[in-house]
Amino acid sequence: MHQDLFHVSFWLISLLKATKKMLLILWICLILHENTSTDNIQTSEKEVARFIEHLWQMDKTRINPTVTYELDFQNALHGTSGGTDDAPSPLFKRFNKALLLKTVKTIPAFINLLDNYHSRTGIREVVTFEEMQEIEQFLDRLMETPVMQETWKFLQRKGLPLESPEEFRRLLHTLWFKTYRRKRPGDSSAFEHVFVGERKGTEVSGFHNWIQFAQLEAMKALDYRGHFPKSCGNPPRMATISFRMRDGSIKSKASMLFGTTPEFELALYTIVFLSKLRRVRFKIDSCRMKVICHSMNKQALLSTCYVTSKAPRKPIIMH
């Protein structure tokens, strides 16, 4: 009799766990395929800005620009196209990758992801077992950071049904690494677009990460062409730059943060995208800026997120 009760209890517990998992999967599907206000966190721009600034202050692993790297912006570009090359030298006068790998635990796993993608839109991404393992390792490192733990608690307080860090981890996986159609089915993802960059014809789209830029510049895979005025902070924490890839494709305007950790940027973009705001003004150090996120084809798929040092009436779409 006791043995039968044990088996029934075990079966009920297993059923509850499976039901909970299915509900989470259904909720994530709603987050990604519906575009209603109930899918968003209920908060204000001021509250989100305060929390972003709190994350910045608590991110003890953020990179010291005077130790890890040195920027040489050179001549400023003017206009909107960035069509000329006014920078004879690289942007990074110094870039200590070895120190980054040693001091920031998320960066080795982050860098492992950067060569996993076809840069041309229209080519379906085939995720290998090894690449899946690299994604899992990166998410493991992310979830170990105080920044991501705080982000989970904030989103939970604001109404998202994330009862555990594991549920938040699954949401991050789906939000950032689920492939979707940009030109053809399965040819893009939010992570690829924002952090790695994509190429459409002769143009580069996305590509808003300083570590990716520094790596490719060190490998002479891109040529820095100059920066636009209004770089923010001293030393700059945010700038808008122009560059040309080795194949000739051009990024006329790329805004990016400098000296930030992967966990801070992922948290920043995730919070703003999941809010009903999608545009938030905030401040880090002496730098006032605005983060802007766009969905894909009016769905709740993250198409792009980027920062700008000025909050224009009609923000420039940087794709």
CORMORA-V285521 format. One record per pair of residues at least 24 apart in sequence whose ideal C-beta (glycine too) atoms are under 10 Angstrom apart, sorted by sequence separation. I is the first residue (numbers start at 0). GAP is how many residues later the second one is. D is the distance in whole Angstrom. If there is no record, write none. Layout:
BEGIN
i=[I	I]
gap=[GAP	GAP]
d=[D	D]
END
This chain:
BEGIN
i=[68	69	70	109	112	147	181	220	221	227	232	234	259	268	291	293	68	69	108	111	112	142	196	220	221	224	227	229	231	232	258	267	281	289	291	293	67	68	69	108	111	141	142	216	219	220	224	227	231	232	258	264	273	291	66	67	68	108	109	110	141	209	215	218	221	222	224	226	227	230	256	272	277	280	67	68	108	109	209	212	221	272	273	64	66	67	107	108	138	139	142	209	215	221	257	272	278	280	67	68	107	108	138	141	212	215	256	271	272	280	67	68	106	108	109	138	209	272	279	66	67	105	108	109	256	269	272	278	62	105	107	108	135	138	268	271	105	106	137	138	141	254	256	63	67	105	137	254	268	269	271	62	66	67	104	105	206	254	268	278	62	103	104	105	134	135	138	254	267	268	105	134	137	138	203	206	212	268	63	104	105	137	203	265	267	62	104	203	264	62	103	105	134	135	203	212	60	61	105	134	201	202	264	60	201	203	207	212	60	62	204	206	209	211	213	58	60	131	201	203	205	208	210	212	60	130	198	201	202	203	204	207	209	236	237	201	202	203	206	207	208	209	210	236	237	259	196	198	200	201	202	203	205	207	208	209	210	236	238	198	199	202	204	206	207	208	209	210	236	237	256	126	198	203	209	210	232	234	236	237	255	256	197	198	208	210	231	232	233	235	237	254	255	124	126	196	198	231	232	233	236	237	253	254	125	137	208	231	232	233	252	254	124	196	210	231	232	254	123	124	209	231	232	252	134	208	230	231	232	123	196	207	231	121	123	126	229	120	121	122	123	125	115	120	121	122	123	124	194	207	254	116	120	121	123	124	126	193	119	120	122	123	124	252	254	112	122	123	124	253	121	122	252	120	121	239	251	252	119	120	124	194	239	250	238	239	250	117	237	239	116	117	194	236	237	238	239	116	120	193	194	237	116	120	193	236	118	235	116	117	194	115	116	122	190	193	231	115	116	121	231	232	239	113	118	120	121	231	112	113	116	118	119	120	121	229	230	231	239	112	116	118	119	120	189	229	115	116	117	118	119	120	189	228	229	109	113	114	116	117	118	119	227	112	113	112	113	189	60	120	59	60	61	109	118	120	58	59	60	118	57	58	59	118	57	58	118	57	175	54	55	58	174	54	57	53	54	175	171	174	175	54	113	171	174	53	54	207	113	205	207	113	171	174	204	205	207	50	51	54	109	112	170	174	193	204	205	206	207	50	53	110	114	205	109	110	113	51	109	113	167	50	170	189	192	50	106	110	47	50	189	46	50	103	187	193	192	193	47	192	193	194	207	42	46	99	189	190	192	193	206	42	150	154	188	189	192	193	205	206	40	150	153	157	187	188	189	204	205	40	42	96	99	146	147	148	159	181	189	204	40	42	94	146	147	150	151	154	180	181	187	189	203	40	41	42	94	144	146	147	150	154	157	179	180	202	40	41	96	144	145	146	149	150	153	157	179	39	40	41	91	94	95	96	144	146	147	39	40	90	94	141	143	144	146	147	150	154	179	181	199	39	93	94	141	142	146	150	154	180	37	38	91	96	140	141	144	146	179	181	197	90	91	94	140	144	147	179	90	91	94	177	179	89	137	141	177	91	141	174	90	91	118	174	175	192	89	119	138	174	89	118	137	30	119	89	118	90	89	90	91	26	89	90	26	89	90	26	88	90	86	87	90	23	86	181	22	23	84	85	86	87	23	27	31	70	84	85	86	23	26	30	84	85	86	68	83	84	85	23	27	31	68	82	83	19	23	27	30	31	70	81	19	26	30	81	20	24	27	28	68	81	20	23	27	31	67	81	19	23	27	62	31	62	76	77	79	90	20	24	76	78	112	23	27	73	74	75	76	77	90	72	73	74	75	76	77	109	110	71	73	74	75	76	90	109	72	73	75	108	109	72	75	86	106	71	72	75	86	105	106	109	70	72	85	86	104	105	106	109	84	103	104	105	72	81	83	84	103	104	105	81	82	84	103	70	81	105	80	81	99	81	72	76	70	76	69	70	76	68	72	91	82	90	64	70	72	81	64	65	80	81	82	64	70	81	63	64	80	81	64	79	80	81	78	79	61	76	76	55	70	70	68	68	67	64	65	64	62	63	62	61	62	61	62	61	60	58	59	60	61	58	60	61	60	55	58	58	57	54	55	58	54	55	51	54	55	54	51	50	51	54	50	51	47	50	51	61	47	48	47	58	47	55	44	47	54	55	56	42	46	48	51	55	56	47	50	51	52	54	55	40	44	46	51	52	40	42	43	44	48	50	51	52	40	42	43	44	47	48	49	51	52	39	40	41	42	43	46	47	48	49	39	40	41	42	44	45	47	48	38	39	40	44	45	39	40	43	44	45	79	38	39	42	44	37	39	36	51	48	48	30	47	34	39	38	34	31	34	31	34	35	33	34	32	33	34	31	32	31	32	30	31	29	30	31	28]
gap=[24	24	24	24	24	24	24	24	24	24	24	24	24	24	24	24	25	25	25	25	25	25	25	25	25	25	25	25	25	25	25	25	25	25	25	25	26	26	26	26	26	26	26	26	26	26	26	26	26	26	26	26	26	26	27	27	27	27	27	27	27	27	27	27	27	27	27	27	27	27	27	27	27	27	28	28	28	28	28	28	28	28	28	29	29	29	29	29	29	29	29	29	29	29	29	29	29	29	30	30	30	30	30	30	30	30	30	30	30	30	31	31	31	31	31	31	31	31	31	32	32	32	32	32	32	32	32	32	33	33	33	33	33	33	33	33	34	34	34	34	34	34	34	35	35	35	35	35	35	35	35	36	36	36	36	36	36	36	36	36	37	37	37	37	37	37	37	37	37	37	38	38	38	38	38	38	38	38	39	39	39	39	39	39	39	40	40	40	40	41	41	41	41	41	41	41	42	42	42	42	42	42	42	43	43	43	43	43	44	44	44	44	44	44	44	45	45	45	45	45	45	45	45	45	46	46	46	46	46	46	46	46	46	46	46	47	47	47	47	47	47	47	47	47	47	47	48	48	48	48	48	48	48	48	48	48	48	48	48	49	49	49	49	49	49	49	49	49	49	49	49	50	50	50	50	50	50	50	50	50	50	50	51	51	51	51	51	51	51	51	51	51	51	52	52	52	52	52	52	52	52	52	52	52	53	53	53	53	53	53	53	53	54	54	54	54	54	54	55	55	55	55	55	55	56	56	56	56	56	57	57	57	57	59	59	59	59	60	60	60	60	60	61	61	61	61	61	61	61	61	61	62	62	62	62	62	62	62	63	63	63	63	63	63	63	64	64	64	64	64	65	65	65	66	66	66	66	66	67	67	67	67	67	67	68	68	68	69	69	69	70	70	70	70	70	70	70	71	71	71	71	71	72	72	72	72	73	73	74	74	74	75	75	75	75	75	75	76	76	76	76	76	76	77	77	77	77	77	78	78	78	78	78	78	78	78	78	78	78	79	79	79	79	79	79	79	80	80	80	80	80	80	80	80	80	81	81	81	81	81	81	81	81	82	82	83	83	83	84	84	85	85	85	85	85	85	86	86	86	86	87	87	87	87	88	88	88	89	90	91	91	91	91	92	92	93	93	93	94	94	94	95	95	95	95	96	96	96	97	97	97	98	98	98	98	98	98	99	99	99	99	99	99	99	99	99	99	99	99	100	100	100	100	100	101	101	101	102	102	102	102	103	103	103	103	104	104	104	106	106	106	107	107	107	108	108	109	109	110	110	110	110	110	111	111	111	111	111	111	111	111	112	112	112	112	112	112	112	112	112	113	113	113	113	113	113	113	113	113	114	114	114	114	114	114	114	114	114	114	114	115	115	115	115	115	115	115	115	115	115	115	115	115	116	116	116	116	116	116	116	116	116	116	116	116	116	117	117	117	117	117	117	117	117	117	117	117	118	118	118	118	118	118	118	118	118	118	119	119	119	119	119	119	119	119	119	119	119	119	119	119	120	120	120	120	120	120	120	120	120	121	121	121	121	121	121	121	121	121	121	121	122	122	122	122	122	122	122	123	123	123	123	123	124	124	124	124	125	125	125	126	126	126	126	126	126	127	127	127	127	128	128	128	129	129	130	130	131	132	132	132	133	133	133	134	134	134	135	135	135	136	136	136	137	137	137	138	138	138	138	138	138	139	139	139	139	139	139	139	140	140	140	140	140	140	141	141	141	141	142	142	142	142	142	142	143	143	143	143	143	143	143	144	144	144	144	145	145	145	145	145	145	146	146	146	146	146	146	147	147	147	147	148	148	148	148	148	148	149	149	149	149	149	150	150	150	150	150	150	150	150	151	151	151	151	151	151	151	151	152	152	152	152	152	152	152	153	153	153	153	153	154	154	154	154	155	155	155	155	155	155	155	156	156	156	156	156	156	156	156	157	157	157	157	158	158	158	158	158	158	158	159	159	159	159	160	160	160	161	161	161	162	163	163	164	164	165	165	165	166	166	166	167	167	168	168	168	168	169	169	169	169	169	170	170	170	171	171	171	171	172	172	172	172	173	173	175	175	176	181	187	188	189	190	191	193	193	194	195	195	196	197	197	198	198	199	200	201	201	201	201	202	202	202	203	204	204	205	206	208	208	208	209	211	212	212	212	213	215	216	216	216	217	219	220	220	220	222	223	223	224	225	226	226	227	227	227	227	227	228	228	228	228	228	228	229	229	229	229	229	229	230	230	230	230	230	231	231	231	231	231	231	231	231	232	232	232	232	232	232	232	232	232	233	233	233	233	233	233	233	233	233	234	234	234	234	234	234	234	234	235	235	235	235	235	236	236	236	236	236	236	237	237	237	237	238	238	239	239	241	242	243	243	260	260	261	262	263	263	264	264	264	265	265	266	266	266	267	267	268	268	269	269	270	270	270	271]
d=[8	4	9	10	9	8	10	7	7	10	10	8	8	6	9	9	6	8	7	7	6	8	10	5	10	8	7	10	9	8	10	10	9	7	9	8	8	5	9	9	7	10	5	8	7	9	9	10	10	9	10	10	9	8	10	8	7	9	10	10	8	10	9	9	10	10	9	10	9	9	8	9	9	10	5	9	5	6	10	8	10	10	9	10	7	9	9	4	10	8	8	9	8	8	10	5	10	10	10	9	9	9	5	7	7	9	9	10	9	6	6	9	10	8	8	9	10	10	10	7	6	7	5	9	8	8	6	8	10	10	8	8	9	6	7	7	10	9	10	6	10	9	9	10	8	5	10	10	9	9	10	9	9	9	6	6	9	10	4	7	7	9	10	10	10	8	9	9	8	9	8	7	10	9	10	9	10	9	9	7	6	9	8	10	8	8	8	9	9	7	10	9	9	10	6	8	7	8	9	5	10	10	9	5	10	10	10	7	7	9	10	6	10	9	9	10	8	9	9	5	9	9	10	9	9	10	7	7	6	6	8	6	5	10	8	5	6	4	6	6	6	6	10	6	10	10	9	8	8	7	7	9	9	5	8	5	10	6	10	10	8	8	10	8	8	10	7	9	8	6	9	8	5	8	7	9	10	9	5	10	8	6	10	10	9	8	10	8	8	8	5	5	7	10	7	10	9	9	5	7	8	10	8	5	10	9	8	9	6	9	10	5	5	7	10	8	4	8	8	10	9	4	9	10	9	7	9	7	9	10	8	8	6	10	10	9	10	10	8	9	6	8	10	5	4	8	7	6	10	9	9	10	4	5	4	6	9	10	9	8	9	5	7	7	6	9	6	10	7	7	6	10	6	6	9	9	9	10	8	6	7	8	9	9	10	7	10	8	6	7	10	10	8	9	8	8	10	9	10	8	9	6	8	9	9	9	9	9	8	9	10	9	5	10	9	7	9	8	9	10	9	9	9	10	7	5	10	4	7	10	10	7	7	7	8	9	7	9	9	9	5	6	5	5	8	5	8	9	9	5	8	9	10	9	6	10	7	9	8	9	10	9	9	8	6	8	10	8	8	8	10	9	9	8	8	10	8	8	9	10	10	8	9	10	6	5	9	7	7	9	9	10	9	5	7	10	9	9	7	9	8	6	9	10	7	8	7	8	8	9	7	6	7	8	10	6	5	8	10	9	9	10	8	8	9	8	10	10	7	8	9	7	9	8	7	9	7	10	9	9	9	6	9	10	9	10	7	7	9	10	9	9	9	10	9	8	8	9	9	7	6	10	8	9	9	7	7	9	6	6	9	10	8	10	9	4	9	8	8	10	8	10	9	9	10	9	7	8	7	6	9	9	9	7	10	10	7	7	8	4	10	5	10	10	5	8	9	8	8	9	9	8	9	9	6	9	9	8	4	10	4	7	9	6	9	8	4	5	8	9	9	6	8	9	7	8	9	9	6	10	9	10	10	7	4	10	7	9	6	9	5	10	9	9	8	6	7	7	8	10	8	9	10	8	7	9	5	6	9	9	9	9	8	7	8	6	10	9	5	8	9	7	5	8	8	9	9	9	8	10	6	8	9	9	8	7	9	6	9	9	6	7	8	9	7	8	5	10	10	6	8	9	10	9	9	9	9	10	9	10	8	9	8	4	6	6	9	9	8	9	8	9	8	8	5	10	8	9	7	10	6	10	9	9	10	9	9	7	4	10	9	7	4	4	8	8	7	7	9	9	7	6	10	9	7	8	6	6	8	7	10	6	10	9	8	7	10	8	9	9	7	9	9	7	5	7	10	7	9	8	8	9	8	9	7	9	9	9	9	9	4	9	9	10	9	8	10	7	7	8	7	9	10	6	6	5	8	9	9	9	6	8	7	8	8	4	8	8	5	8	9	5	9	9	7	10	10	9	9	6	7	10	9	10	9	9	9	5	10	9	8	6	10	5	7	9	9	9	8	9	10	8	8	7	9	9	3	9	8	9	10	10	8	9	7	9	8	6	6	9	7	10	8	10	9	8	8	8	10	7	9	8	7	5	10	4	10	8	5	6	8	8	8	9	10	7	10	9	9	9	7	10	8	7	7	7	10	5	8	7	4	6	7	7	7	6	6	8	10	10	10	6	8	7	9	9	7	5	10	9	7	9	6	10	9	6	9	7	8	9	6	9	10	7	10	7	8	9	6	10	7	10	10	9	10	6	10	9	9	9	9	10	7	5	10	6	10	10	6	9	8	8	8	10	5	6	10	10	9	10	6	9	9	7	10	6	10	5	5	6	8	8	10	9	5	9	8	8	10	10	4	10	6	5	7	8	8	9	8	7	8	6	7	5	9	4	9	10	7	10	8	9	8	10	9	10	9	6	8	10	10	8	9	7	9	6	10	10	6	10	6	8	8	5	6	6	9	7	7	5	8	6	6	8	9	9	10]
END
